[in-house]
């Protein structure tokens, strides 16, 4: 067979991709060009190696059996090695020195919500209908205003969400953030392989079956996009990592930043106390003398209720995907040839068969590869864990209406309950069942709200009538 630079038969054959090599001559030149553009971005020998090594995946049962609860800053804070004041002071000092950026992971679509746009565009404000993007960008703007320094925002998109996110943020003026302080970068894609043969699967005659490479793909994408170098040029030292589906996340929380800094940690993570041993959140544990996360899908049911010799649950700490990561640590991992490990999962992936017919399998037929950001934890020096209150900091929008937890309705109810509690702490009577929303530009805590009311910056008409929107 003849080959040209756009005709990658030698590479396909060398990587054991004989099925695609055999199909190649039957494709049009346009189809070949489209596939070649995708193939040139792949490490074909690595994919073959990963497929061959699938059976050598982590033994999660053995790991879970030797896991222990993580050392953590627990609630209430009075039990912790540092008082709140020094931690908050250290976090504020970093913000006032312009050393903190925010990393917003926003690669997902709203498919599970029945929403055909990027999840960040989902309207979730219980009164205003503000989108997830608006709430999180206005939080970042509020932090910027309160500390008098830029807080650069880096948004990781996926190929499916990049263009609509870019357009949406431009149309809304980045919700007040300066244009030069908002940077978008796109995560990578990886192909699905046939589980039995390791062959690349085709989604169409001119496209491989591709999917995003997981939130752990952030490390490589952040470096390749020049965002990491830009953060270094700005003099940033810390990135505050959040995901777009949680409108109650406390962006750039000084307390969490302060614990991270005072501990000398390279990566820190927030956790909640799990509702039940089998709750579908990652489990933060200590194993083999390092902090790491065991996904709920990898935790054997028979071990989920393990307790320590003192009778404490081993798997109490649920990961909520809020981290502080040192820029220098991120650079070290990005420059490392090992980087982050790949996780392998068997999935049902539609594909074109050898005859060009589309097949929709009824059973898992393919392997997909992902990287997870939490796999940075075992590599980080002095990694710490901090417990937060689920009611005030964690309300992920994940499930469609009708589910028990994490639906738009349950999230809005949780938001409203929190904001009503803030008003009551300020001495303002709120009738039961009143829907309340407080913009982060007005206040980000009950204490701040009290101060702004006292200063006359926030004014409320009384008696309170439903609904209440504080801006």
C-alpha positions in Angstrom: 0.0 0.0 0.0 1.1 3.5 -0.8 1.2 6.2 1.8 1.5 10.0 2.0 1.9 12.2 5.0 -2.0 12.4 5.2 -2.3 8.6 4.8 -1.1 7.2 8.1 -1.0 3.5 7.2 2.5 2.8 8.6 1.5 4.3 12.0 -1.7 2.3 12.1 -0.1 -1.0 11.3 2.8 -0.4 13.7 0.2 0.3 16.5 -1.7 -2.9 15.7 -4.7 -1.0 14.2 -5.1 -3.4 11.3 -8.9 -3.0 11.0 -8.7 0.7 10.3 -5.7 0.2 8.0 -7.8 -2.4 6.0 -10.7 0.0 5.8 -8.6 3.0 4.8 -8.5 2.5 0.9 -12.3 2.4 0.8 -12.6 5.9 2.3 -12.8 9.1 0.3 -9.9 11.5 0.4 -12.1 13.9 2.5 -12.9 11.1 5.0 -9.2 10.1 5.1 -8.2 13.7 5.8 -10.7 14.1 8.6 -9.6 10.9 10.3 -5.9 11.7 9.8 -6.4 15.0 11.6 -7.8 13.1 14.6 -5.1 10.4 14.4 -2.2 12.8 14.5 -3.4 14.0 17.9 -3.3 10.5 19.4 -0.5 8.5 20.9 -1.4 5.2 19.2 1.2 3.1 20.9 0.1 4.3 24.3 -3.5 3.5 23.5 -2.5 0.0 22.5 -0.5 -0.4 25.7 -3.4 0.8 27.9 -5.8 -1.6 26.2 -3.3 -4.5 26.8 -2.9 -3.5 30.4 -6.6 -3.3 31.2 -6.5 -6.4 33.3 -3.7 -4.9 35.4 -5.9 -2.1 36.8 -5.8 -1.2 40.5 -7.1 -3.8 42.9 -9.6 -1.6 44.6 -10.8 -4.3 46.9 -7.3 -4.7 48.4 -6.8 -0.9 48.6 -10.2 -0.4 50.3 -9.4 -3.1 52.8 -6.2 -1.4 54.0 -7.6 2.2 53.7 -8.0 4.4 56.8 -9.9 7.6 57.4 -8.0 10.7 56.1 -6.4 13.1 58.5 -8.7 16.1 58.2 -9.7 19.5 59.5 -13.1 18.5 60.9 -16.2 20.3 61.9 -16.5 22.1 64.3 -13.3 24.2 63.6 -12.5 24.4 67.3 -11.0 20.9 67.1 -8.4 21.9 64.5 -4.7 22.7 65.0 -5.1 26.3 63.8 -7.8 28.7 64.9 -10.0 30.2 62.2 -8.4 33.7 62.5 -4.8 32.7 61.4 -6.2 30.6 58.5 -8.5 33.3 57.2 -5.7 35.9 57.6 -3.3 33.7 55.5 -6.0 33.2 52.8 -6.8 36.9 52.6 -3.1 37.8 52.4 -2.7 35.5 49.4 -5.7 37.1 47.7 -4.6 40.6 48.5 -1.2 39.8 47.0 -2.8 38.7 43.8 -1.6 35.1 44.2 -4.9 33.3 43.6 -6.6 32.2 40.4 -9.8 30.2 39.9 -10.0 27.1 37.8 -13.6 26.3 36.7 -14.2 22.9 35.1 -17.1 23.2 32.7 -16.8 20.5 30.1 -20.2 18.8 30.6 -23.4 19.1 28.8 -26.8 19.2 30.6 -27.8 15.9 29.2 -29.0 14.3 32.4 -31.0 17.4 33.1 -32.8 17.2 29.7 -30.9 20.4 28.8 -29.2 20.5 25.4 -26.7 23.2 26.2 -23.5 23.4 28.3 -24.5 22.8 32.0 -23.0 26.2 33.0 -25.8 27.9 31.0 -28.5 26.2 33.1 -30.8 28.7 35.0 -30.6 27.8 38.7 -31.1 31.1 40.6 -34.3 30.4 42.7 -35.6 33.9 42.2 -33.6 35.5 39.3 -33.1 32.4 37.2 -29.4 33.3 37.1 -27.3 30.6 35.3 -24.6 28.6 37.0 -22.0 30.6 35.0 -23.5 33.9 36.2 -23.4 32.8 39.9 -19.8 31.5 39.7 -18.4 34.4 37.7 -20.1 36.9 39.9 -18.6 35.1 43.0 -15.2 35.5 41.3 -15.9 39.2 40.6 -17.0 39.7 44.3 -13.8 38.1 45.5 -11.8 40.4 43.2 -13.7 43.5 44.5 -13.3 42.6 48.2 -9.6 42.0 48.0 -8.6 44.6 45.5 -6.7 42.3 43.2 -7.3 40.5 39.9 -8.5 36.9 40.4 -7.9 35.4 37.0 -10.5 32.8 35.9 -9.5 29.8 33.8 -12.5 27.8 32.3 -11.9 24.3 31.0 -14.4 23.4 28.3 -14.8 20.4 26.1 -15.2 20.3 22.3 -18.9 20.2 22.8 -19.1 23.2 25.2 -16.3 25.4 24.0 -17.9 27.5 21.3 -21.3 28.0 23.0 -19.5 28.8 26.3 -17.3 31.3 24.6 -20.3 33.0 22.9 -22.4 33.0 26.0 -19.7 34.6 28.2 -18.9 37.2 25.5 -22.6 38.1 25.1 -22.9 38.7 28.9 -19.6 40.6 29.2 -18.1 37.8 31.4 -20.6 39.0 34.0 -18.4 41.9 34.9 -15.0 40.3 34.9 -12.4 42.0 32.8 -11.9 40.3 29.5 -8.2 39.8 30.0 -8.9 37.9 33.2 -11.1 35.2 31.7 -9.3 32.4 29.7 -11.0 29.5 28.1 -9.1 26.3 27.2 -10.4 23.0 25.9 -9.8 19.5 27.3 -8.5 16.7 25.1 -10.4 13.8 23.6 -9.6 10.1 23.6 -10.9 7.3 21.4 -12.9 4.3 22.4 -11.3 0.9 21.6 -13.0 -2.4 21.0 -12.8 -4.3 24.3 -12.0 -7.6 22.6 -9.5 -6.5 19.9 -8.2 -3.1 20.9 -9.3 -1.7 17.5 -10.2 2.0 17.2 -14.0 2.4 16.8 -15.5 4.7 14.2 -18.4 6.9 15.0 -18.8 7.8 11.3 -16.7 7.3 8.1 -14.8 10.5 8.9 -14.7 10.4 12.7 -13.4 8.2 15.5 -15.6 7.4 18.4 -14.2 10.1 20.8 -15.0 11.3 24.3 -13.5 13.9 26.7 -10.4 12.6 28.5 -11.8 13.4 32.0 -11.2 16.3 34.4 -7.7 15.0 34.9 -7.0 16.0 31.3 -6.9 19.5 32.8 -3.2 19.1 33.6 -2.1 18.5 30.0 -4.7 20.9 28.5 -3.8 23.7 30.9 -0.2 23.5 30.0 -0.7 23.0 26.3 -3.0 26.0 26.0 -0.4 28.3 27.6 -2.7 29.0 30.5 -0.2 27.5 32.9 2.6 29.7 31.6 0.3 32.7 31.7 -0.6 32.0 35.4 3.1 31.8 36.1 3.8 35.1 34.4 1.0 36.7 36.5 2.8 35.5 39.7 -0.1 33.2 40.7 0.8 30.6 43.4 -2.5 28.9 44.0 -5.4 27.7 41.8 -8.8 27.3 43.4 -10.5 24.4 41.5 -14.3 24.2 41.3 -16.8 22.5 39.1 -19.6 24.4 37.3 -22.5 22.3 38.7 -22.3 23.6 42.3 -23.8 27.1 42.8 -23.1 27.0 46.6 -19.3 26.4 46.2 -17.4 29.1 48.1 -15.1 30.4 45.4 -11.6 31.3 46.7 -12.7 30.8 50.4 -10.0 32.4 52.5 -10.3 29.8 55.3 -9.6 26.9 52.9 -6.8 28.8 51.2 -5.3 29.6 54.6 -5.4 26.0 55.8 -3.7 25.0 52.6 -1.0 27.6 52.9 -0.3 27.1 56.7 0.0 23.3 56.1 2.5 23.6 53.4 0.2 21.5 51.2 0.7 21.2 47.4 -2.9 20.1 46.9 -5.9 20.3 49.3 -9.4 19.0 49.0 -12.8 19.7 50.6 -15.0 16.9 51.8 -18.5 16.4 53.3 -19.7 13.8 55.7 -21.5 11.2 53.6 -25.2 10.6 54.0 -24.7 6.8 53.8 -21.8 4.3 53.3 -22.9 3.9 49.7 -23.5 7.5 48.7 -22.4 8.1 45.1 -19.4 10.4 45.9 -15.7 9.7 45.8 -14.2 8.4 49.1 -11.2 10.3 50.5 -9.0 8.0 52.5 -5.4 7.5 53.6 -3.8 4.4 52.0 -0.2 3.5 51.8 0.7 6.7 53.7 -0.8 9.0 51.1 -4.1 10.7 50.6 -6.2 9.4 47.7 -9.7 8.9 46.5 -11.6 5.7 45.8 -14.5 6.3 43.5 -17.9 5.0 44.8 -18.1 2.7 41.7 -14.7 1.1 42.8 -15.6 0.7 46.5 -16.8 -2.9 47.1 -20.2 -2.9 48.8 -19.0 -5.4 51.4 -16.3 -2.9 52.5 -18.3 0.3 52.4 -19.4 0.0 56.0 -15.9 -0.7 57.4 -15.1 1.0 60.7 -11.8 1.7 62.5 -10.8 0.0 65.8 -12.3 3.0 67.5 -15.6 2.4 65.8 -15.4 5.4 63.4 -16.4 5.0 59.7 -13.4 4.6 57.4 -15.2 5.9 54.4 -16.9 9.0 55.9 -15.3 11.7 53.7 -17.1 12.4 50.4 -15.2 14.2 47.7 -17.0 17.4 46.4 -14.4 18.3 43.8 -13.2 21.5 45.4 -9.4 21.8 45.6 -6.5 24.2 46.1 -3.6 23.4 43.9 -0.1 24.9 44.0 0.9 26.3 40.6 4.5 24.9 41.1 3.1 21.4 41.8 0.9 21.6 38.7 4.0 22.5 36.6 6.0 19.6 38.1 3.2 17.1 37.1 2.7 18.7 33.7 6.4 18.3 32.9 6.6 14.8 34.3 6.6 11.9 31.7 4.3 9.9 34.0 1.7 12.7 34.5 -1.6 11.3 35.8 -2.6 7.6 35.5 -5.4 6.5 33.1 -8.6 4.9 34.4 -10.3 2.4 32.2 -14.0 1.7 32.0 -16.1 -0.6 29.8 -19.0 1.2 28.1 -21.6 0.7 25.4 -20.3 2.7 22.4 -22.2 2.8 19.1 -19.9 2.3 16.1 -19.6 1.5 12.4 -18.9 -2.2 11.6 -16.7 -3.4 8.8 -19.6 -3.1 6.4 -20.1 0.5 7.3 -23.4 -0.2 9.2 -24.1 1.5 12.5 -24.3 -0.8 15.5 -25.8 0.1 18.8 -24.6 -2.5 21.3 -26.8 -3.8 24.1 -23.9 -4.7 26.3 -20.6 -2.9 27.0 -18.4 -3.4 23.9 -15.6 -0.8 24.3 -13.1 0.5 26.7 -12.7 4.3 27.4 -9.9 6.0 29.1 -10.1 8.9 31.5 -7.8 10.8 33.9 -9.1 12.2 37.2 -7.8 15.4 38.8 -7.9 13.8 42.2 -5.1 11.4 41.2 -2.9 14.4 41.9 -3.4 13.9 45.6 -1.1 10.9 46.1 1.7 12.9 44.3 1.2 16.0 46.4 3.3 16.8 49.4 1.4 17.4 52.7 -2.0 17.0 51.1 -4.7 18.1 53.5 -8.4 17.4 53.8 -11.0 19.9 55.1 -14.6 19.0 56.0 -17.3 21.5 55.1 -21.0 21.7 55.8 -23.0 20.1 53.0 -26.0 22.4 53.7 -24.0 25.6 53.0 -21.4 24.6 50.4 -22.5 21.7 48.3 -25.6 21.6 46.0 -24.6 19.9 42.7 -27.1 20.2 39.8 -26.8 16.6 38.5 -30.2 14.9 38.1 -33.4 15.5 36.2 -36.5 16.5 38.1 -38.1 13.6 40.0 -35.0 12.2 41.4 -34.4 12.2 45.2 -31.3 14.3 45.4 -29.3 16.9 43.3 -32.1 18.0 41.1 -32.7 21.7 40.1 -35.6 21.8 42.5 -33.6 20.4 45.5 -30.7 22.7 44.7 -32.9 25.8 44.5 -34.6 24.8 47.8 -31.2 24.4 49.4 -30.0 27.8 48.1 -33.2 29.5 49.3 -32.9 27.9 52.7 -29.3 29.1 53.1 -30.1 32.7 52.1 -33.2 32.9 54.3 -31.0 31.7 57.2 -28.5 34.5 56.5 -31.4 37.1 56.7 -32.6 35.6 59.9 -29.0 35.9 61.3 -29.3 39.6 60.5 -32.4 39.9 62.5 -34.8 40.0 59.6 -38.0 38.0 59.9 -38.6 35.7 56.9 -42.0 34.0 56.6 -41.8 30.2 56.2 -41.6 28.9 52.6 -40.4 32.3 51.3 -38.1 31.9 48.3 -34.9 33.9 48.8 -31.9 34.6 46.7 -28.8 36.7 47.5 -26.4 37.7 44.7 -22.7 37.2 45.5 -22.3 40.8 44.5 -24.4 41.7 47.6 -22.9 39.3 50.1 -21.1 36.0 50.3 -21.8 35.2 53.9 -24.3 36.1 56.7 -21.5 38.2 58.4 -20.9 40.2 55.2 -24.6 40.7 54.7 -25.0 42.1 58.2 -22.2 44.5 57.6 -23.6 45.7 54.3 -27.1 46.2 55.7 -25.5 48.2 58.6 -23.7 50.3 56.0 -26.8 50.9 54.0 -25.3 49.2 50.9 -28.0 46.6 51.0 -31.6 47.7 51.7 -34.6 45.5 52.2 -38.3 46.4 52.0 -40.2 45.2 55.0 -42.4 43.4 55.7 -40.8 40.7 53.6 -42.9 39.5 50.7 -42.2 36.5 48.5 -40.0 36.3 46.6 -36.9 38.1 47.9 -34.0 39.0 45.7 -31.0 40.8 47.3 -28.6 42.4 44.9 
